[in-house]
């Protein structure tokens, strides 16, 4: 599981790095100016500053920043990077959809692998249950044969020639 999350993080870092090519050192967009008195604007400014810091960071520190992000923060940062790069490269959304499709296919393959392993476990469990059931049936048949043999050797009610004396507690 650890390697899977590392692969996802590397994928996210690669995706964001690809989307953010050429953004380092750009001037702020016209809509990015801080509006006085708007608390939502402050949050937006902080988020955009964090995004720009991420885009200007080298690859190792960008990976470290990406690992510290929650899934919600990462999605917000990805949306901001798409918005920032859309002016310079209008086809950036196509790259995003392509990478999203690749990630979906990778997740589907992993789910299929897990289902295959589950199928192996279920098959092995069925084999063990069948083997146990066969053992119980064979053992029961052997016990029944032993009881039949004892009943055949036991004296009949009318046969007193081989009668044994039984202590009755008197």
N, C-alpha and C positions, 0 to 999 in steps of 0.2 A: 504494500500500500504506500510505503514511503516513496518508492521510486516512481509510482504513478503520480503522486502529488508533485514531485520534483519535475516530472515531465510536463505536467500541466503548467507549472510555474515557468519553466523554460519556454513553453509554447506561448504563454501570455506575454512574457518579456519579449520574445521574438515578434509577436504580433504588434505590440505597442511600439517596439523599435522600428518595425517596418512602416507603421502608420505615421510615426513621428519623424521620418527622415526629413532633414532640412528645417526642422522647426527650431533648432537651438539658436538662440540669439535673435529671434524675430521680435518685431515691435508688437505691442499689445493691439488687439483688434479694437475697432471703434466701439463695439458693444461692451467691451471689457472695462470701461471706465467706471470708477467707483461712484455710486450714487449716494449722496449724503442722506443719512437717516434711514437707509434701508438695511435692515439686519440680514436679510436674505442675500443682499449684494456683498456683504462682508464674507459670508460663507462661500459664496461663489468666487470671490477674489482669493480666498484661502485655498479653495479647491484648484483654481486655475494656477495659483502660484506653486502648489504641490505638483501639479501636472507638468508645468514648465521645468521645475526642479528635476523631476523624473526624466524628462526628455533631454535635459542638458547633462545628466549624470553619465558616467562611463558605464560599461556593460555590467561589471561586477556589482557596483553600488546600485544600479537600476534593478538588478535581480534581487538584491537585499531589500530594497524598497518594496518591490512587488510581493515578496514573501510576507512582509508585514501588513499588507493590505487585506481587508476583508473582501469577500466576494462582491458586496455592494459597492465598496469604494473602488474596486478594480473595474466594475462595470461603468461606474460614473466617470472614472478616469479615461476609459476607452471611448466613451461617448464624447468627452471633451476633446480628446486627441482627434477623433473623426471630424468634429466641428472645426477644429483649428486647421486641419490639413485640407479640408474640402475646398477652400478658396484656391489654393495652389494646385491641387490635384483633384478635379471633380470625379475621377474614376476610382477614388479611394474606397468608396462603398462596395464596389465590385470585389476588391481584394478582401474586404472584411467578410463579405458573404461567402467567398471561396474558402477562406480560413475557417469560418464557422461550419461550413459543410465538411471540411476535412476533420475538424474536431468531432462533429456528429458521427461521422463514419468510424473514427477511432473509438469513440465511446460505445458504438454499436458492436464493434468487433470485440471489445473487452467484455461487454455483457454476454455476447455469444460464447466467449471462452468460459466465462463463469457458469453459464448454463450447461456447457458440455461437461465441465467438472461435476456439476450437480447431477447430471445424467449418469456419469460414472459411479458416483456415490450411491445413487438410487439403484443402479444395476448390481453393484456389489452387495448392497443391503438385501435386495431381492434374492441374490444367490445364497447369502447366509441364511435367510429365512427359509428358503427352499431346502437347503441342506439340513437345517435343524428340524424341519417338518418331516423330511424323509427319515432322519434318525429316530424321531419319536414314533413314526409309523412302524419302522423295522423293529425297534425295541418292543413296542406293544405287541407285534406279531410274535416275537420270540417269547415274551411273557405268556401270551395266550397258549402257545404251543406247549410250554412248560406246564401250565395249569392243566391242559388237556391230558398230558402224559401222566400227571399225578392222579387225575380222576380215573384214568383207565387202570392204573395200578392199585387204586384204593379198593378195599373189599366191598362187595355189594351188600345190601341189607340182609338178604337171605343167606349169604355165604358166611358161616361161622367157623370155618376151618382155620382161617388165618386171623381170627379176631384177636385183638390186643386187649389187655386189661387197662382200663382208663381209670385213674384216680378221680373220684367225684367229690372229694373233700369231706367224707363222712367219718 
